[in-house]
Amino acid sequence: MMRAMAAASLAVAFAIVALVWWHSGPLPIVFVIMTAAGIWATIMMAALLMGLMFLSSGTGHDEQVEDRISKDVLGEDE
């Protein structure tokens, strides 16, 4: 799954760099590399965090947490 997201995010990064290049003209190579790396890293971080959220949800760890604050503050009963 992460390999597919890496490939998709790389494609999106190159597409955005190409769009900026087309709109602004020739760009310095450092700008192109840093822009593509930033876009790729941002999408990969989002994919990683989303994957960890689904992994945590699937293991049942979230159901074992006792919420002490909702009883006192909100007056909720479990």
CORJO-V151112 format. One record per backbone hydrogen bond with DSSP energy under -0.5 kcal/mol. CO is the residue of the C=O (numbers start at 1). NH is the residue of the N-H. Records with the same first field share a line. If there is no record, write none. Layout:
CO=NH + NH
//
This chain:
1=5
2=6
3=7
4=8
5=9
6=10
7=11
8=12
9=13
10=14
11=15
12=16
13=17
14=18
15=19
16=20
17=21
18=22
19=23
20=24
21=25
28=32
29=33
30=34
31=35
32=36
33=37
34=38
35=39
36=40
37=41
38=42
39=43
40=44
41=45
42=46
43=47
44=48
45=49
46=50
47=51
48=52
49=53
50=54
51=55
52=56
53=57
54=58
55=59
56=60 + 61 + 62
60=63 + 64
61=64
62=65
65=67
66=68
67=71
68=72
69=73 + 74
70=75 + 76
//
